[in-house]
Amino acid sequence: MVRALSLVRHEESVGSPRLAVGDDGLVDRARRGDVDAFEQLYRLHSGRVYALCLRLAADATVARELTQDTFVRAWEALPRFRAEANLTTWLHRIAVNAMLERRRGEKRRAARVSLADDEDEAEMVVSGVVMAPDVATAIDLERAIGALPPGVRRAFVLHDVEGYTHEEIATMTGLAAGTLRAQLHRARQLLMRVLSL
């Protein structure tokens, strides 16, 4: 499984620049309102942001919406971007925050509709379909990751796939580092169970 994860991380990083040499100039131009410069930044970074959103959401439509939300928020926040962090890291944090905000909204809506929902069952429902491990999921790592409950999937993707530390994830999500470690452990257990079928 570790080899498969490193292959996923490697394949994703090939051809997806983190901070190209021209990014600094593009960021400066975009910060001053240059739409063409921002469009170039979008073209350079949208693939990687989409890949993160797809892994977090496990739904292509939601991932496209989150990618769009991420770049709209980035455009609005660009004047405040101080370039202390890598542009890719900054965009990833915006994407994670957009996902978390979406999840909170979904939970609020679900709480209004259903008075007594079992949280574990609610996590296993993706787009109205209960996800259950099957042979195809065991073969396809992406499907296996997509079948994880949202909280543990987020911890797994951010830590094991994207390489963020527990502390960085805690800062992004507002969860305690211990909670994230527990979610990461659960994600690994579930993946090992599904992939060993």
VENKADA-V887645 format. One record per pair of residues at least 4 apart in sequence whose C-alpha atoms are under 7 Angstrom apart, sorted by sequence separation. I is the first residue (numbers start at 1). J is the second residue. D is the distance in whole Angstrom. If there is no record, write none. Layout:
# VENKADA-V887645
i=I j=J d=D
i=I j=J d=D
This chain:
# VENKADA-V887645
i=1 j=5 d=6
i=2 j=6 d=6
i=3 j=7 d=6
i=4 j=8 d=6
i=5 j=9 d=6
i=6 j=10 d=6
i=7 j=11 d=6
i=8 j=12 d=6
i=9 j=13 d=6
i=10 j=14 d=6
i=19 j=23 d=6
i=22 j=26 d=6
i=23 j=27 d=6
i=24 j=28 d=6
i=25 j=29 d=6
i=26 j=30 d=6
i=27 j=31 d=6
i=28 j=32 d=7
i=29 j=33 d=7
i=30 j=34 d=5
i=34 j=38 d=7
i=35 j=39 d=6
i=36 j=40 d=6
i=37 j=41 d=6
i=38 j=42 d=6
i=39 j=43 d=6
i=40 j=44 d=6
i=41 j=45 d=6
i=42 j=46 d=5
i=45 j=49 d=6
i=46 j=50 d=6
i=47 j=51 d=6
i=48 j=52 d=6
i=49 j=53 d=6
i=50 j=54 d=6
i=51 j=55 d=6
i=52 j=56 d=6
i=53 j=57 d=6
i=54 j=58 d=5
i=59 j=63 d=6
i=60 j=64 d=6
i=61 j=65 d=6
i=62 j=66 d=6
i=63 j=67 d=6
i=64 j=68 d=6
i=65 j=69 d=6
i=66 j=70 d=6
i=67 j=71 d=6
i=68 j=72 d=6
i=69 j=73 d=6
i=70 j=74 d=6
i=71 j=75 d=6
i=72 j=76 d=6
i=73 j=77 d=6
i=74 j=78 d=6
i=77 j=81 d=7
i=83 j=87 d=7
i=85 j=89 d=7
i=86 j=90 d=6
i=87 j=91 d=6
i=88 j=92 d=6
i=89 j=93 d=6
i=90 j=94 d=6
i=91 j=95 d=6
i=92 j=96 d=6
i=93 j=97 d=6
i=94 j=98 d=6
i=95 j=99 d=6
i=96 j=100 d=6
i=97 j=101 d=6
i=98 j=102 d=6
i=99 j=103 d=6
i=100 j=104 d=6
i=101 j=105 d=6
i=102 j=106 d=6
i=103 j=107 d=6
i=104 j=108 d=6
i=105 j=109 d=6
i=106 j=110 d=6
i=107 j=111 d=6
i=108 j=112 d=6
i=109 j=113 d=6
i=110 j=114 d=6
i=111 j=115 d=6
i=118 j=122 d=6
i=119 j=123 d=6
i=120 j=124 d=7
i=121 j=125 d=7
i=125 j=129 d=5
i=126 j=130 d=6
i=133 j=137 d=6
i=134 j=138 d=6
i=135 j=139 d=6
i=136 j=140 d=6
i=137 j=141 d=7
i=140 j=144 d=6
i=141 j=145 d=6
i=142 j=146 d=6
i=143 j=147 d=6
i=144 j=148 d=7
i=148 j=152 d=7
i=149 j=153 d=6
i=150 j=154 d=6
i=151 j=155 d=6
i=152 j=156 d=6
i=153 j=157 d=6
i=154 j=158 d=6
i=155 j=159 d=6
i=156 j=160 d=5
i=157 j=161 d=5
i=158 j=162 d=5
i=159 j=163 d=5
i=164 j=168 d=6
i=165 j=169 d=6
i=166 j=170 d=6
i=167 j=171 d=6
i=168 j=172 d=6
i=169 j=173 d=6
i=170 j=174 d=5
i=175 j=179 d=7
i=176 j=180 d=6
i=177 j=181 d=6
i=178 j=182 d=6
i=179 j=183 d=6
i=180 j=184 d=6
i=181 j=185 d=6
i=182 j=186 d=6
i=183 j=187 d=6
i=184 j=188 d=6
i=185 j=189 d=6
i=186 j=190 d=6
i=187 j=191 d=6
i=188 j=192 d=6
i=189 j=193 d=6
i=190 j=194 d=6
i=191 j=195 d=6
i=192 j=196 d=6
i=193 j=197 d=7
i=29 j=34 d=5
i=30 j=35 d=6
i=54 j=59 d=6
i=57 j=62 d=6
i=85 j=90 d=6
i=117 j=122 d=7
i=125 j=130 d=5
i=126 j=131 d=7
i=148 j=153 d=5
i=156 j=161 d=7
i=157 j=162 d=6
i=158 j=163 d=6
i=159 j=164 d=5
i=164 j=169 d=6
i=170 j=175 d=5
i=175 j=180 d=7
i=54 j=60 d=6
i=57 j=63 d=6
i=124 j=130 d=6
i=125 j=131 d=6
i=137 j=143 d=5
i=138 j=144 d=6
i=158 j=164 d=6
i=159 j=165 d=6
i=170 j=176 d=6
i=30 j=37 d=5
i=124 j=131 d=6
i=137 j=144 d=5
i=170 j=177 d=6
i=29 j=37 d=6
i=30 j=38 d=5
i=145 j=153 d=6
i=54 j=63 d=5
i=53 j=63 d=5
i=167 j=177 d=6
i=26 j=37 d=5
i=166 j=177 d=6
i=26 j=38 d=7
i=50 j=63 d=6
i=53 j=66 d=6
i=50 j=64 d=7
i=53 j=67 d=7
i=166 j=180 d=7
i=26 j=41 d=7
i=131 j=147 d=6
i=50 j=67 d=5
i=74 j=91 d=7
i=49 j=67 d=6
i=70 j=91 d=7
i=70 j=94 d=6
i=70 j=95 d=5
i=124 j=149 d=5
i=155 j=180 d=6
i=123 j=149 d=5
i=17 j=44 d=7
i=123 j=150 d=6
i=67 j=95 d=7
i=70 j=98 d=7
i=155 j=183 d=6
i=156 j=184 d=5
i=66 j=95 d=7
i=69 j=98 d=7
i=155 j=184 d=5
i=152 j=183 d=5
i=156 j=187 d=6
i=16 j=48 d=6
i=66 j=98 d=6
i=151 j=183 d=7
i=152 j=184 d=6
i=66 j=99 d=7
i=152 j=186 d=7
i=153 j=187 d=6
i=152 j=187 d=5
i=148 j=187 d=7
i=53 j=95 d=7
i=49 j=92 d=6
i=31 j=78 d=6
i=144 j=191 d=7
i=31 j=79 d=5
i=144 j=194 d=7
i=138 j=194 d=5
i=139 j=195 d=7
i=138 j=195 d=4
i=138 j=196 d=7
i=138 j=197 d=6
i=133 j=194 d=6
i=135 j=197 d=7
i=19 j=86 d=7
i=19 j=87 d=7
i=19 j=88 d=7
i=18 j=88 d=6
i=97 j=172 d=7
i=93 j=172 d=6
i=58 j=146 d=5
i=55 j=146 d=6
i=56 j=153 d=6
i=56 j=154 d=6
i=56 j=157 d=7
i=55 j=157 d=7
i=9 j=161 d=6
i=5 j=161 d=7
